[in-house]
Amino acid sequence: GTINQGSANTITSLTNLTTLSTTNATVSGNLTATNANITNLTGLTNLSVTGTVDAGTISATNANISNLAGLTNLSVTNTIQSATVSATTGNFTNLN
């Protein structure tokens, strides 16, 4: 069903809610979920995470990554541009 605006303004808990459908909704503050199956975040422009992100694949056109401590394997397709590259050991096939 539909909740009118007056009733909606007094909701303090959605305990046992199993399905929520919205149109043009804005979420502010904190959104938390213990077990979530989120399949689409179209329009998401900023995401902050506290703790650990466990992901199979991370893809980004532009990323500002400040630390890769513990990285054990990195594969890159196309070109890497860098001022300095250092390695203890390496298998470089072309240094042109």
Residue pairs with C-beta under 8 A, 6 or more apart in sequence:
3 11
14 20
41 47
68 74
